[in-house]
């Protein structure tokens, strides 16, 4: 039940790729408005993850999850029937904001519902598989819907699934941190001032050439990030307990998750461009090819926790790097779509234990009272990793994907 909203949140990141021509013909947005329609959802998600993780620790993760699900369903209906670019942008802002409540709340609830390490790892494997697979399935789902319906149908898919969460509320336990005070609004402002410019700057770095504003945004975000960390250290009840990073298990797992998302995000963009610009495939055909590594990610995320019952998670993650490296070497030397996608599928299968086991290590390394903050850090690490991968690997490979 908790994994389904995650699948939809991830699909929403990429489902608009194929709908843009239909949407553009109907609403006639300007170039800047089109950019906001595409990017504002991810910006809001990344910017508010830390705040919503801390809010869930205080008001209750189930309560925040249910409120977010209702808001996400309503915003999806608003987006589906948007009659102007401004209305669609506003709906996408609400989708990103409500989506930020779902991810850390669901992940923190999984940690509470499955105290046993093995069962928690399997549950997080399902959660991670849905998140990983959703991004790749977005274009496929969008293409299938657009074959028969109008562009708004890609949003209406969310409504019935989000309606299931309130219906299933009695099955979910409530959990919150005891003794937590009010949220420090200055910390919220500093976290947003750090996250938004960094995500924007990383996305702009993927341009050719990179926009000059990208470097200024990154510098500003880094500066506000420094101020945010200083304030958290001084507060008795911080928005984000940066002392969590003192745990070597927590910090190492967070770094590995970030690095894995860098590779996956960058390669996904690069291969998407290659299939369409060099191989001449349609967006739907490209999406179907890209479903292969998505299936590998889902399968690996489900199998990794089972394998971790016999092999230490750290060894399993490290061992997966061997087939991952072999797969990416094959993909790098490929001269056709079949070999390329075969190598990429093997590479993503090798990286799949990182998502399931790495996030399980992150959530399991902290007390229950900090589960929301830990889950928010895990999700933020993934969001920033994808953005950095798109900016670095995607832009570096762009010249090779031109005829």
C-alpha positions as a Markdown table, in Angstrom:
| # | Residue | x | y | z |
|---|---|---|---|---|
| 1 | Unk | 0.0 | 0.0 | 0.0 |
| 2 | Unk | 2.8 | 2.4 | 0.9 |
| 3 | Unk | 4.7 | 1.5 | -2.3 |
| 4 | Unk | 2.0 | 2.4 | -4.8 |
| 5 | Unk | 2.1 | 6.2 | -4.1 |
| 6 | Unk | 5.8 | 6.0 | -4.4 |
| 7 | Unk | 5.4 | 4.4 | -7.9 |
| 8 | Unk | 3.1 | 7.3 | -8.9 |
| 9 | Unk | 5.4 | 10.0 | -7.5 |
| 10 | Unk | 8.2 | 8.6 | -9.6 |
| 11 | Unk | 6.1 | 8.2 | -12.7 |
| 12 | Unk | 5.1 | 11.9 | -12.4 |
| 13 | Unk | 8.7 | 12.9 | -12.8 |
| 14 | Unk | 8.8 | 11.7 | -16.4 |
| 15 | Unk | 5.3 | 11.0 | -17.5 |
| 16 | Unk | 5.0 | 14.5 | -19.1 |
| 17 | Unk | 7.8 | 13.8 | -21.6 |
| 18 | Unk | 5.5 | 12.5 | -24.3 |
| 19 | Unk | 2.6 | 14.7 | -23.4 |
| 20 | Unk | 4.4 | 18.0 | -24.0 |
| 21 | Unk | 3.4 | 18.4 | -27.7 |
| 22 | Unk | -0.3 | 17.7 | -26.9 |
| 23 | Unk | -0.2 | 20.0 | -23.9 |
| 24 | Unk | 1.6 | 22.7 | -25.8 |
| 25 | Unk | -1.0 | 22.7 | -28.6 |
| 26 | Unk | -3.8 | 22.9 | -26.1 |
| 27 | Unk | -2.6 | 25.4 | -23.6 |
| 28 | Unk | 0.0 | 27.2 | -25.8 |
| 29 | Unk | 2.5 | 27.9 | -23.0 |
| 30 | Unk | 5.5 | 30.2 | -23.6 |
| 31 | Unk | 9.1 | 28.7 | -23.4 |
| 32 | Unk | 9.5 | 29.8 | -19.7 |
| 33 | Unk | 6.1 | 28.5 | -18.7 |
| 34 | Unk | 6.9 | 25.2 | -20.4 |
| 35 | Unk | 10.1 | 24.9 | -18.4 |
| 36 | Unk | 8.3 | 25.6 | -15.2 |
| 37 | Unk | 5.6 | 23.0 | -16.0 |
| 38 | Unk | 8.4 | 20.4 | -16.4 |
| 39 | Unk | 10.7 | 21.3 | -13.6 |
| 40 | Unk | 8.7 | 22.9 | -10.8 |
| 41 | Unk | 7.4 | 19.5 | -9.5 |
| 42 | Unk | 10.9 | 18.2 | -8.9 |
| 43 | Unk | 12.0 | 21.5 | -7.4 |
| 44 | Unk | 9.2 | 21.5 | -4.8 |
| 45 | Unk | 9.8 | 17.8 | -4.0 |
| 46 | Unk | 13.5 | 18.3 | -3.4 |
| 47 | Unk | 13.1 | 21.5 | -1.6 |
| 48 | Unk | 10.5 | 20.4 | 1.0 |
| 49 | Unk | 11.7 | 16.8 | 1.7 |
| 50 | Unk | 13.7 | 17.8 | 4.8 |
| 51 | Unk | 10.9 | 20.1 | 6.2 |
| 52 | Unk | 8.2 | 17.4 | 5.6 |
| 53 | Unk | 10.3 | 14.7 | 7.2 |
| 54 | Unk | 10.7 | 16.8 | 10.3 |
| 55 | Unk | 7.0 | 17.7 | 10.3 |
| 56 | Unk | 6.1 | 14.0 | 10.2 |
| 57 | Unk | 8.3 | 13.3 | 13.2 |
| 58 | Unk | 6.3 | 16.0 | 15.1 |
| 59 | Unk | 2.6 | 15.7 | 14.0 |
| 60 | Unk | 2.6 | 12.0 | 13.1 |
| 61 | Unk | 3.8 | 10.2 | 9.9 |
| 62 | Unk | 0.5 | 8.5 | 9.2 |
| 63 | Unk | -1.4 | 11.8 | 9.6 |
| 64 | Unk | 1.0 | 13.6 | 7.3 |
| 65 | Unk | 0.9 | 10.8 | 4.8 |
| 66 | Unk | -2.9 | 10.8 | 4.6 |
| 67 | Unk | -3.1 | 14.6 | 4.3 |
| 68 | Unk | -0.5 | 14.5 | 1.5 |
| 69 | Unk | -2.4 | 11.7 | -0.3 |
| 70 | Unk | -5.6 | 13.7 | -0.3 |
| 71 | Unk | -3.7 | 16.9 | -1.5 |
| 72 | Unk | -1.9 | 14.9 | -4.2 |
| 73 | Unk | -5.1 | 13.5 | -5.6 |
| 74 | Unk | -6.8 | 16.9 | -5.6 |
| 75 | Unk | -3.8 | 18.5 | -7.3 |
| 76 | Unk | -3.7 | 15.7 | -9.9 |
| 77 | Unk | -7.4 | 16.4 | -10.8 |
| 78 | Unk | -6.6 | 20.1 | -11.0 |
| 79 | Unk | -3.7 | 19.5 | -13.3 |
| 80 | Unk | -5.7 | 17.2 | -15.5 |
| 81 | Unk | -8.3 | 19.8 | -16.2 |
| 82 | Unk | -6.0 | 22.8 | -16.2 |
| 83 | Unk | -7.3 | 25.4 | -18.7 |
| 84 | Unk | -4.2 | 27.7 | -18.8 |
| 85 | Unk | -0.4 | 27.4 | -18.3 |
| 86 | Unk | -0.6 | 29.3 | -15.0 |
| 87 | Unk | -3.2 | 26.9 | -13.7 |
| 88 | Unk | -1.1 | 23.9 | -14.6 |
| 89 | Unk | 2.0 | 25.4 | -13.0 |
| 90 | Unk | 0.1 | 26.0 | -9.8 |
| 91 | Unk | -1.2 | 22.4 | -9.9 |
| 92 | Unk | 2.4 | 21.1 | -10.4 |
| 93 | Unk | 3.6 | 23.2 | -7.4 |
| 94 | Unk | 0.9 | 21.6 | -5.3 |
| 95 | Unk | 1.8 | 18.2 | -6.6 |
| 96 | Unk | 5.5 | 18.7 | -5.6 |
| 97 | Unk | 4.6 | 20.0 | -2.2 |
| 98 | Unk | 2.2 | 17.2 | -1.4 |
| 99 | Unk | 4.5 | 14.7 | -2.9 |
| 100 | Unk | 7.2 | 15.8 | -0.5 |
| 101 | Unk | 5.0 | 14.7 | 2.4 |
| 102 | Unk | 4.5 | 11.2 | 1.0 |
| 103 | Unk | 8.1 | 10.0 | 0.5 |
| 104 | Unk | 9.6 | 10.5 | 3.9 |
| 105 | Unk | 6.4 | 9.6 | 5.8 |
| 106 | Unk | 6.0 | 6.3 | 3.9 |
| 107 | Unk | 9.6 | 5.4 | 4.4 |
| 108 | Unk | 9.6 | 6.3 | 8.1 |
| 109 | Unk | 6.4 | 4.2 | 8.5 |
| 110 | Unk | 8.1 | 1.2 | 6.9 |
| 111 | Unk | 10.9 | 1.5 | 9.4 |
| 112 | Unk | 8.3 | 1.5 | 12.3 |
| 113 | Unk | 6.2 | -1.3 | 10.9 |
| 114 | Unk | 9.1 | -3.6 | 10.3 |
| 115 | Unk | 11.5 | -3.4 | 13.2 |
| 116 | Unk | 13.1 | -6.7 | 12.1 |
| 117 | Unk | 16.1 | -5.9 | 9.9 |
| 118 | Unk | 15.4 | -8.6 | 7.3 |
| 119 | Unk | 11.7 | -7.8 | 6.9 |
| 120 | Unk | 12.4 | -4.1 | 6.8 |
| 121 | Unk | 15.0 | -4.6 | 4.1 |
| 122 | Unk | 12.5 | -6.5 | 2.0 |
| 123 | Unk | 9.8 | -3.8 | 2.5 |
| 124 | Unk | 12.3 | -1.1 | 1.5 |
| 125 | Unk | 13.3 | -3.2 | -1.5 |
| 126 | Unk | 9.7 | -3.1 | -2.7 |
| 127 | Unk | 9.5 | 0.6 | -2.0 |
| 128 | Unk | 12.8 | 1.3 | -3.8 |
| 129 | Unk | 11.9 | -0.9 | -6.7 |
| 130 | Unk | 8.7 | 1.1 | -7.2 |
| 131 | Unk | 10.6 | 4.4 | -7.0 |
| 132 | Unk | 13.3 | 3.3 | -9.4 |
| 133 | Unk | 11.0 | 1.6 | -11.9 |
| 134 | Unk | 8.5 | 4.4 | -11.9 |
| 135 | Unk | 10.9 | 6.9 | -13.5 |
| 136 | Unk | 11.6 | 4.6 | -16.4 |
| 137 | Unk | 8.0 | 3.6 | -16.8 |
| 138 | Unk | 6.8 | 7.2 | -17.0 |
| 139 | Unk | 7.3 | 7.5 | -20.7 |
| 140 | Unk | 5.7 | 4.1 | -21.4 |
| 141 | Unk | 2.7 | 4.9 | -19.3 |
| 142 | Unk | 2.4 | 8.3 | -20.8 |
| 143 | Unk | 2.6 | 6.9 | -24.4 |
| 144 | Unk | 0.0 | 4.3 | -23.7 |
| 145 | Unk | -2.5 | 6.8 | -22.3 |
| 146 | Unk | -1.9 | 9.4 | -25.0 |
| 147 | Unk | -2.7 | 6.7 | -27.6 |
| 148 | Unk | -6.3 | 6.8 | -26.4 |
| 149 | Unk | -6.9 | 9.9 | -24.2 |
| 150 | Unk | -6.0 | 13.5 | -23.9 |
| 151 | Unk | -2.9 | 14.8 | -22.1 |
| 152 | Unk | -4.7 | 15.3 | -18.8 |
| 153 | Unk | -5.2 | 11.6 | -18.5 |
| 154 | Unk | -1.6 | 11.2 | -17.3 |
| 155 | Unk | -2.6 | 13.0 | -14.1 |
| 156 | Unk | -5.9 | 11.3 | -13.5 |
| 157 | Unk | -4.0 | 8.0 | -13.0 |
| 158 | Unk | -3.0 | 9.3 | -9.6 |
| 159 | Unk | -6.5 | 10.0 | -8.2 |
| 160 | Unk | -7.9 | 6.4 | -7.6 |
| 161 | Unk | -4.6 | 5.2 | -6.1 |
| 162 | Unk | -4.3 | 8.2 | -3.7 |
| 163 | Unk | -7.9 | 7.6 | -2.7 |
| 164 | Unk | -6.9 | 4.1 | -1.5 |
| 165 | Unk | -4.6 | 5.5 | 1.2 |
| 166 | Unk | -7.3 | 7.1 | 3.4 |
| 167 | Unk | -9.4 | 3.9 | 3.0 |
| 168 | Unk | -6.4 | 1.9 | 4.3 |
| 169 | Unk | -5.6 | 4.3 | 7.1 |
| 170 | Unk | -6.8 | 1.9 | 9.9 |
| 171 | Unk | -4.2 | -0.6 | 8.7 |
| 172 | Unk | -1.3 | 1.8 | 9.2 |
| 173 | Unk | 0.2 | 2.6 | 12.6 |
| 174 | Unk | 0.7 | 6.1 | 13.8 |
| 175 | Unk | 4.2 | 7.0 | 14.9 |
| 176 | Unk | 5.9 | 10.2 | 15.9 |
| 177 | Unk | 8.8 | 11.4 | 17.9 |
| 178 | Unk | 8.1 | 12.2 | 21.6 |
| 179 | Unk | 9.2 | 15.5 | 23.1 |
| 180 | Unk | 9.7 | 17.3 | 19.9 |
| 181 | Unk | 9.0 | 21.1 | 19.9 |
| 182 | Unk | 7.7 | 23.4 | 17.2 |
| 183 | Unk | 9.4 | 23.6 | 13.8 |
| 184 | Unk | 11.9 | 26.4 | 13.5 |
| 185 | Unk | 10.6 | 28.5 | 10.7 |
| 186 | Unk | 14.1 | 30.1 | 10.1 |
| 187 | Unk | 15.5 | 26.7 | 9.6 |
| 188 | Unk | 12.7 | 25.9 | 7.1 |
| 189 | Unk | 13.6 | 29.1 | 5.2 |
| 190 | Unk | 17.3 | 28.3 | 5.2 |
| 191 | Unk | 16.7 | 24.8 | 4.0 |
| 192 | Unk | 14.6 | 26.0 | 1.1 |
| 193 | Unk | 17.1 | 28.7 | 0.3 |
| 194 | Unk | 19.8 | 26.0 | 0.1 |
| 195 | Unk | 17.9 | 23.3 | -1.8 |
| 196 | Unk | 16.1 | 25.3 | -4.5 |
| 197 | Unk | 19.2 | 27.1 | -5.9 |
| 198 | Unk | 21.3 | 23.9 | -5.8 |
| 199 | Unk | 18.7 | 21.9 | -7.7 |
| 200 | Unk | 18.2 | 24.7 | -10.2 |
| 201 | Unk | 22.0 | 25.1 | -10.7 |
| 202 | Unk | 22.5 | 21.4 | -11.2 |
| 203 | Unk | 19.8 | 21.3 | -13.8 |
| 204 | Unk | 21.2 | 24.4 | -15.6 |
| 205 | Unk | 24.6 | 22.9 | -15.7 |
| 206 | Unk | 23.2 | 20.3 | -18.1 |
| 207 | Unk | 22.8 | 23.0 | -20.8 |
| 208 | Unk | 25.1 | 23.4 | -23.7 |
| 209 | Unk | 26.8 | 25.7 | -22.9 |
| 210 | Unk | 25.9 | 25.8 | -19.1 |
| 211 | Unk | 24.0 | 28.9 | -18.1 |
| 212 | Unk | 26.1 | 31.4 | -16.2 |
| 213 | Unk | 23.4 | 31.7 | -13.6 |
| 214 | Unk | 24.0 | 28.0 | -12.7 |
| 215 | Unk | 27.3 | 28.8 | -10.9 |
| 216 | Unk | 25.7 | 31.7 | -9.0 |
| 217 | Unk | 22.8 | 29.5 | -7.9 |
| 218 | Unk | 25.2 | 26.8 | -6.8 |
| 219 | Unk | 27.3 | 29.3 | -4.8 |
| 220 | Unk | 24.2 | 30.8 | -3.2 |
| 221 | Unk | 22.7 | 27.4 | -2.3 |
| 222 | Unk | 26.0 | 26.3 | -0.8 |
| 223 | Unk | 26.2 | 29.5 | 1.3 |
| 224 | Unk | 22.7 | 29.0 | 2.6 |
| 225 | Unk | 23.4 | 25.4 | 3.3 |
| 226 | Unk | 26.3 | 26.4 | 5.5 |
| 227 | Unk | 24.1 | 28.7 | 7.4 |
| 228 | Unk | 21.5 | 26.0 | 7.7 |
| 229 | Unk | 24.0 | 23.5 | 9.2 |
| 230 | Unk | 25.3 | 26.1 | 11.6 |
| 231 | Unk | 21.8 | 26.8 | 12.9 |
| 232 | Unk | 21.0 | 23.2 | 13.3 |
| 233 | Unk | 24.0 | 22.6 | 15.5 |
| 234 | Unk | 23.0 | 25.5 | 17.7 |
| 235 | Unk | 19.3 | 24.5 | 18.2 |
| 236 | Unk | 18.2 | 22.2 | 21.0 |
| 237 | Unk | 15.5 | 20.8 | 18.8 |
| 238 | Unk | 16.8 | 21.2 | 15.2 |
| 239 | Unk | 14.8 | 20.7 | 12.0 |
| 240 | Unk | 17.4 | 18.3 | 10.8 |
| 241 | Unk | 19.8 | 16.6 | 13.3 |
| 242 | Unk | 23.1 | 16.9 | 11.5 |
| 243 | Unk | 24.6 | 14.7 | 14.2 |
| 244 | Unk | 23.2 | 11.7 | 12.4 |
| 245 | Unk | 26.1 | 12.1 | 10.0 |
| 246 | Unk | 28.5 | 11.1 | 12.8 |
| 247 | Unk | 27.3 | 7.5 | 12.3 |
| 248 | Unk | 29.7 | 6.0 | 9.8 |
| 249 | Unk | 27.1 | 3.5 | 8.7 |
| 250 | Unk | 24.6 | 6.3 | 8.1 |
| 251 | Unk | 27.0 | 8.6 | 6.3 |
| 252 | Unk | 28.5 | 5.9 | 4.2 |
| 253 | Unk | 25.1 | 4.6 | 3.1 |
| 254 | Unk | 24.0 | 8.1 | 2.3 |
| 255 | Unk | 27.1 | 8.7 | 0.1 |
| 256 | Unk | 26.6 | 5.4 | -1.8 |
| 257 | Unk | 23.0 | 6.2 | -2.5 |
| 258 | Unk | 23.9 | 9.6 | -3.8 |
| 259 | Unk | 26.7 | 8.2 | -6.0 |
| 260 | Unk | 24.4 | 5.5 | -7.4 |
| 261 | Unk | 21.7 | 8.1 | -8.3 |
| 262 | Unk | 24.4 | 10.2 | -10.0 |
| 263 | Unk | 25.2 | 7.3 | -12.3 |
| 264 | Unk | 21.6 | 6.2 | -12.9 |
| 265 | Unk | 20.3 | 9.8 | -13.5 |
| 266 | Unk | 23.1 | 10.7 | -15.9 |
| 267 | Unk | 23.0 | 7.5 | -17.9 |
| 268 | Unk | 19.2 | 7.6 | -18.2 |
| 269 | Unk | 19.3 | 11.0 | -19.8 |
| 270 | Unk | 22.2 | 10.1 | -22.1 |
| 271 | Unk | 20.7 | 6.8 | -23.3 |
| 272 | Unk | 17.3 | 8.5 | -23.8 |
| 273 | Unk | 19.0 | 11.0 | -26.1 |
| 274 | Unk | 21.0 | 8.4 | -27.9 |
| 275 | Unk | 18.0 | 6.2 | -28.7 |
| 276 | Unk | 16.0 | 9.1 | -30.2 |
| 277 | Unk | 18.7 | 11.2 | -31.9 |
| 278 | Unk | 21.1 | 8.5 | -33.1 |
| 279 | Unk | 19.0 | 5.4 | -33.4 |
| 280 | Unk | 16.0 | 7.4 | -34.6 |
| 281 | Unk | 13.5 | 5.7 | -32.3 |
| 282 | Unk | 10.2 | 7.3 | -31.4 |
| 283 | Unk | 9.7 | 8.5 | -27.8 |
| 284 | Unk | 7.4 | 5.5 | -27.1 |
| 285 | Unk | 9.9 | 3.0 | -28.6 |
| 286 | Unk | 12.7 | 4.6 | -26.6 |
| 287 | Unk | 10.5 | 4.3 | -23.4 |
| 288 | Unk | 9.9 | 0.6 | -24.1 |
| 289 | Unk | 13.7 | 0.0 | -24.5 |
| 290 | Unk | 14.3 | 1.8 | -21.3 |
| 291 | Unk | 11.8 | -0.4 | -19.5 |
| 292 | Unk | 14.4 | -3.2 | -19.6 |
| 293 | Unk | 16.8 | -1.6 | -17.0 |
| 294 | Unk | 13.7 | -0.6 | -15.0 |
| 295 | Unk | 12.7 | -4.2 | -14.7 |
| 296 | Unk | 16.2 | -5.1 | -13.7 |
| 297 | Unk | 16.1 | -2.5 | -11.0 |
| 298 | Unk | 12.8 | -3.7 | -9.6 |
| 299 | Unk | 14.0 | -7.4 | -9.7 |
| 300 | Unk | 17.3 | -6.6 | -8.1 |
| 301 | Unk | 15.6 | -4.4 | -5.4 |
| 302 | Unk | 13.4 | -7.3 | -4.5 |
| 303 | Unk | 16.1 | -10.0 | -4.6 |
| 304 | Unk | 18.8 | -8.1 | -2.7 |
| 305 | Unk | 17.1 | -8.2 | 0.7 |
| 306 | Unk | 16.6 | -12.0 | 0.3 |
| 307 | Unk | 20.3 | -12.4 | -0.6 |
| 308 | Unk | 21.2 | -10.2 | 2.4 |
| 309 | Unk | 20.0 | -12.9 | 4.7 |
| 310 | Unk | 23.0 | -15.0 | 3.8 |
| 311 | Unk | 25.5 | -12.3 | 2.8 |
| 312 | Unk | 26.3 | -9.1 | 4.7 |
| 313 | Unk | 24.6 | -6.1 | 3.1 |
| 314 | Unk | 27.9 | -4.2 | 2.7 |
| 315 | Unk | 29.5 | -7.1 | 0.9 |
| 316 | Unk | 26.4 | -7.5 | -1.3 |
| 317 | Unk | 26.5 | -3.8 | -2.3 |
| 318 | Unk | 30.2 | -4.0 | -3.0 |
| 319 | Unk | 29.8 | -7.3 | -5.0 |
| 320 | Unk | 27.1 | -5.7 | -7.1 |
| 321 | Unk | 29.6 | -3.2 | -8.4 |
| 322 | Unk | 31.5 | -5.9 | -10.3 |
| 323 | Unk | 28.6 | -6.8 | -12.7 |
| 324 | Unk | 27.6 | -3.1 | -12.8 |
| 325 | Unk | 31.1 | -2.1 | -14.0 |
| 326 | Unk | 31.1 | -4.9 | -16.6 |
| 327 | Unk | 27.6 | -3.9 | -17.8 |
| 328 | Unk | 28.6 | -0.2 | -18.2 |
| 329 | Unk | 31.8 | -1.2 | -20.1 |
| 330 | Unk | 29.7 | -3.3 | -22.5 |
| 331 | Unk | 27.2 | -0.4 | -22.9 |
| 332 | Unk | 30.1 | 2.1 | -23.5 |
| 333 | Unk | 31.5 | 0.1 | -26.4 |
| 334 | Unk | 28.1 | -0.9 | -27.9 |
| 335 | Unk | 27.4 | 0.0 | -31.5 |
| 336 | Unk | 23.6 | -0.9 | -31.5 |
| 337 | Unk | 20.6 | -0.6 | -29.3 |
| 338 | Unk | 20.4 | -4.2 | -28.3 |
| 339 | Unk | 24.0 | -4.4 | -26.9 |
| 340 | Unk | 23.6 | -1.0 | -25.3 |
| 341 | Unk | 20.5 | -1.9 | -23.5 |
| 342 | Unk | 21.8 | -5.3 | -22.5 |
| 343 | Unk | 24.9 | -3.7 | -20.9 |
| 344 | Unk | 22.8 | -1.0 | -19.3 |
| 345 | Unk | 20.4 | -3.6 | -17.9 |
| 346 | Unk | 23.2 | -5.6 | -16.4 |
| 347 | Unk | 24.7 | -2.4 | -14.9 |
| 348 | Unk | 21.5 | -1.3 | -13.3 |
| 349 | Unk | 20.9 | -4.8 | -11.9 |
| 350 | Unk | 24.4 | -4.6 | -10.3 |
| 351 | Unk | 23.5 | -1.3 | -8.7 |
| 352 | Unk | 20.1 | -2.3 | -7.5 |
| 353 | Unk | 21.2 | -3.6 | -4.0 |
| 354 | Unk | 22.3 | 0.0 | -3.2 |
| 355 | Unk | 18.7 | 1.3 | -3.2 |
| 356 | Unk | 17.1 | -1.5 | -1.2 |
| 357 | Unk | 19.9 | -2.2 | 1.3 |
| 358 | Unk | 21.5 | 1.3 | 1.4 |
| 359 | Unk | 18.2 | 3.0 | 2.4 |
| 360 | Unk | 17.5 | 0.2 | 4.8 |
| 361 | Unk | 20.8 | 0.9 | 6.5 |
| 362 | Unk | 20.1 | 4.6 | 6.6 |
| 363 | Unk | 16.6 | 4.1 | 8.3 |
| 364 | Unk | 17.9 | 1.4 | 10.6 |
| 365 | Unk | 20.9 | 3.4 | 11.8 |
| 366 | Unk | 18.8 | 6.0 | 13.7 |
| 367 | Unk | 16.3 | 5.8 | 16.5 |
| 368 | Unk | 12.6 | 5.8 | 15.7 |
| 369 | Unk | 12.2 | 9.4 | 16.8 |
| 370 | Unk | 14.5 | 10.5 | 13.9 |
| 371 | Unk | 13.1 | 8.2 | 11.3 |
| 372 | Unk | 11.4 | 10.9 | 9.4 |
| 373 | Unk | 14.5 | 13.1 | 9.2 |
| 374 | Unk | 16.6 | 10.1 | 8.2 |
| 375 | Unk | 14.1 | 9.1 | 5.4 |
| 376 | Unk | 14.1 | 12.7 | 4.2 |
| 377 | Unk | 17.9 | 12.7 | 4.0 |
| 378 | Unk | 17.8 | 9.5 | 2.0 |
| 379 | Unk | 15.3 | 10.8 | -0.4 |
| 380 | Unk | 17.0 | 14.2 | -0.7 |
| 381 | Unk | 20.3 | 12.4 | -1.4 |
| 382 | Unk | 18.6 | 10.5 | -4.3 |
| 383 | Unk | 17.0 | 13.7 | -5.7 |
| 384 | Unk | 20.3 | 15.6 | -5.6 |
| 385 | Unk | 22.1 | 12.6 | -7.0 |
| 386 | Unk | 19.8 | 12.4 | -10.0 |
| 387 | Unk | 20.0 | 16.2 | -10.6 |
| 388 | Unk | 23.8 | 16.0 | -10.4 |
| 389 | Unk | 24.0 | 13.0 | -12.7 |
| 390 | Unk | 21.8 | 14.8 | -15.3 |
| 391 | Unk | 24.0 | 17.9 | -15.1 |
| 392 | Unk | 27.4 | 16.1 | -15.3 |
| 393 | Unk | 27.1 | 12.8 | -17.2 |
| 394 | Unk | 24.1 | 13.9 | -19.2 |
| 395 | Unk | 25.8 | 17.1 | -20.4 |
| 396 | Unk | 29.2 | 15.4 | -21.0 |
| 397 | Unk | 27.6 | 12.8 | -23.2 |
| 398 | Unk | 25.4 | 15.3 | -25.1 |
| 399 | Unk | 27.9 | 15.9 | -28.0 |
| 400 | Unk | 28.1 | 12.1 | -28.6 |
| 401 | Unk | 24.3 | 11.9 | -29.1 |
| 402 | Unk | 24.2 | 14.3 | -32.0 |
| 403 | Unk | 24.3 | 13.2 | -35.6 |
